[in-house]
């Protein structure tokens, strides 16, 4: 599969309950980077964390939703979400340590690291995948998560694993956070490393245009780490497929499932652990409503939104069910719908509200 074929994504204008509209992913990201008036940077907005091929375009057109899409994906950037609830200086320290690993250990040039104040309680970092040229695939998002977690572990920091859901909304660069009124402000690496939180918050009162990196070198350390992540994701997928094919199932709850029900999880792990807990319960034969009854309160208590909690439970449960691909709305919650996708997503990149 050729990365150039994975040009579609979606945009959400407003909060994540709003419509998913098909866009040319590269054009949309470039519009936000340039503070193009059509991007409406004064509004809350999200772009898809990954990009997709023509099958995604058809799926969104036919179903009116991104939920349950199981086809291949790719991304020109691998993103990292660093949050510290109520501790922005701590999140800044973590982001700095992670940035050092990305540049010194993984060989990404400083000019090619994208850094942002998230607009809320943390920072987002991004590195261009062109530096090691990974190929698209059905498990690209899982490999991206393993890659990012391995880099974060080298830095000794925790990242939000929920970013790596295949159809995850990710706050658009330069867009405005609805609660703080601050923008997802781009920062140079020098600014990230040397500015204090007060100066960064002052800058974030307004958006700022920035260049999207396009590296021409190859980072062998990043390529090696990606290969390790791909092997890990393949082993995990193989083990799960073998278990499902044999009919074997665990005869007890995982300790992580019990811990999540009893104690919840930190911001960086809550989405991943909720998903895993739902899958573990499903492997034991628990029906979806029982999974929701056991896990919903814990998911909400650790800060996930009702929508994110529901989706993580539904998707985790479905992952353990052979042949089931789409359970969106199965718990009875309101299903997020969108207008039918336009005939030509690239044409919409420069019209109306969709950059």
N, C-alpha and C positions, 0 to 999 in steps of 0.2 A: 504494500500500500504506500502511496505517495503522499507525503504531508501536504503538498499543494492542493490535493483534493479535499482536504479537511478545512474548508473555508467558512463553514456555517457555525453560527452560535445563536444565542438568544439574548435579548435585552429586556430588563424589567425597569420601568419608570415608575417610581413610587416604592412602597414596601414590597416585600417578597410575596405578598398575597395577590399582587397584580398580574396582569397578563404577561406571558412569555411571548415575545415577538421575534420571529426569525430575522436575523441580520447577517450581513457579511461580517464575520468576526474581526478580521483585520481592519476593515474600514471603521467599524464601531470603536475599536480600541484606539485607532489613530485619531479619531474625532475627539475623544476625551483627552488624549495626550496633547492635542493642539488647542484645547479649550474652544473648539468650534462652537459657535452659537447654537447649532442644531443639537449639540450634546446636552444642552440645558444643565450646565454644571451647578447651577443654583438649586437643583432638585436632587432628591434621593434617587439613586439609580444603581443598577447591578448589571453585570455581564456574566455570561457563563464562564466558569473556570476552565472549561475545556472546549475544544472545537470539534466539529463533526463533518461527516460526508453527506452525500445525497440521501442516504437512508434515513438520517435524522430529519432532514427537510420533509421527506415524505411522511415520516412518523408524526411530526408535529402537525402537518396539514391534515392528516386523516383523523388523528385522535384528539387534536386540540389541546394536547398536554405534552409535557416533557417527561412526566412521571412514568417509570417503568421502562424507559428506553435502555436497551441492552446491547446496542451495536458498538462498533469501534469508535475510538476517540483519539485525540491528539492535543497538543498545546504548544504554541511557540514559546511559552514561559511556564516555568514551574514556580508556583507561589508558596510562600510561607506566611502563616498568620501567627503572630506572637502577641499574646494578650496576658496581662496581669490585672485581674479584677481589682480596681481601686488603687493600683500602684503603677502609674505611668512611668515614673523613674525606673522602677524595676523592669518594666517591659522594654524600656530604652536600653538598659544594660544588656538584657537578653538579645535584643536585636543587634546590638554592637558585636556581641560575641559570635552570633550566628554569621554576621557579615564577614568577620575575620576568617571563619572557617570557609566560607564560600570563595573568598579571594585567595587566601594563603594555602588552604588545604586542597581545594577543588580547582584552583587555577582559573577562576573566572575573573576577568579584568574588572577593576573598580568601575570603570566607565560603563560596564555592561550590567552592573547590579542595579536593579530598580528598587528604590526604598521609598516608603510612604508612611506618614502618620495615617492610621486607618480612619481618622475622623472621630474615633471613639476612645477606647481604652488601650490601644496597642499600636502595633506597627505591622506593615506588610512588606515583605521582601520578595523579589522575583529575579530569576536568572533565565537567560535565553537558552532554550534547548538546542539551538543551532550550534552551541559550543561543543556538543557531543552527538547531535543528530540521531536521536531515538526515533524508532519507527512507530507509526500508529498501530493500534490494536484494541481488542476488546478489553484487555486488562491494563491498558496504558495508565488509567487513573489509579489503579492499585499499585503499579510499579512506581508512579510518581509519589504516592504516599510513602512507600517503603524508602525511596530515595531521600525524600524530605526528612523523614523521621531519622534516618541514619545520619544525615548532615546535622540535624538538630542534636542528636545524641553526642556527636563529636564536640559540639559547642556547649553541651551541658544545659540545654534549654528545652522547654516543652512547647510544642506547637499544637495548634488546633487541627486535629485529624479530620474534622468534618469538611474541610475545604476540598477534600479529594473525592467526594461523591461525584459520580459521573455528570449529573445534571445540576450541580451546585450553583447557586447564585453567589457571585463574588463582587463585593462593592467596587463600582467603577472608579477608576482614577479621576481625581478632581471633583467627584460628585460630593454633595453636601450631606453630612450626617443629620438625620432629622431631630435627634435629641440634643446634641451639642451645638449644632449650627456650624460646625467646623467642616472643612473639606478634607478629602483624602489627598493630602498635599504631598507632591513629590519632593524628595530630598536627595541631594547629592550624597555620595558616600562620606565625603568630608563633612557635610552638614550633619549627617547621622552620627558620626563619630565624635563631633566636637561641640555641637549646639546643645544647650540645656533644654529641658522640657518647656520652660517658659518661652524661650525664643521660638521653639518649634510650634507651640500653640498659637503664638502671635502670627507666624507665617500662615498657619492653617485657616486664618480668617478669610483668605482668598485662594482661589485655585491658581495654578501656575503651569504653563505649558512645559513640555519636556520632550526629549528625543527618545524614540524607541530604539534600543540597541540592535545591531545586526552583525554579530561577530563573524569573522572569517577564519579564525583560528580553531583548532581542536584542543579541547581540554581532556587529556588522557585520564587524570584523576576522576573527573566527573563521569567520563565514559565507563571507567572501571566500577565506580559506585553504582551507576545505573545498571550495569550488567549484573552486579550482585543483587540489586533490588529485583531485577527481572527473574533471576533464579529463585529467589525467595517467594515471589508471587506465584511462580509456576509450581513450586513445591506445594504451596498452600492450596492452590486450585486443584492439583492432582490428588492431594490427600482427601479433599472434600468430595471430589467426583468419585473416587474409589469407595469412600464410605457410603455415599448415597447409592452407588451401584450395587454394593454388597448388602444393603439393607441394615448395616450395622449402625447403631446409635449409641451415644454415651448413656450409661446407666445412672448417672448422677449429675447434679448441677456443677458447672465449673465454679471454682472459688471466686473468679472474677464476677460471675453472675450474682452470686450471693452477696458479694461486697457491694455491687452496684445497687441492688435492691435495698440493702441496709444503710449504705453510706453515700450513695451517689458517686460523683467523680469530679475531678478538677476540670476547668474550662478546656484545657488542651486535649483531654481524653474522653470527655463526656459523650460526644456523638459516637465515637468508635465503640466505647464500652456498652452503650445502650443498644446499638446495632448487634454487637456480639452476644449480648444477653438475650435478645429476642431470638437470634439464631439458635442459641443453646437450648432455650426453652422449646423451640419448635422441633429440634432434634429429639427431644424427649417426648414429643407428641402433643405438646400443649397447643390448643387451638388459638387463633389470633386474638379473640376477645380476652382469653385468660392472660396472654402475654401483655396485652394492654393494661389489664387490671393490676398486674404485678409491677409493671415498669413505668407507667405514665407518671405517677406521683414523684418517683425518684428522678425521672427525666426533667420534670418541671422544677423540682427543688434545686437542681444543680444549674439552672439558668437557661435551659433550652426553651424555645418558644413552643406553644402547643402544636403548631404546624410541623416544626422540626422534630418534635417528640413523636408525633403520629407517624411521620414518614420514616423515621429511623426504625420504629417498631415494625411497621408494615414491611419495609424492605429487608430488615434482618430476618423476620419470620419467613418471607418469601424465598430468601436465599437458601433455606434448608428444605424447600419443597420442590421435588423433581417436577420439571415441566411448567412451574408457575413463574410467570414473568411480570405480571402486572396485578397488583392488589390495591392500587390507589383508591382511596375512598372506602376501603372495605370496612373500616372502623366506624363508618357512618358520619365522619366529619365532612364539612363542605369541601368539595373537590375544586381545586384551582383550575380554572378554564381560561382559554385564550381565544382571541379572534383567529379565524383561519389564516394560516401563513400566506403571504403574498406570493404571486406566481414567480417573482424574481427577487430573491432576497438582496442581491447586490444592488438592484435598482433602488430599494428602500433605504440603503445605507445613507443616502444623501437627501431624504425627503422627510417632511413632517417632523415627528418627534423621535425618529429612530435613526441615529447616526450609523 
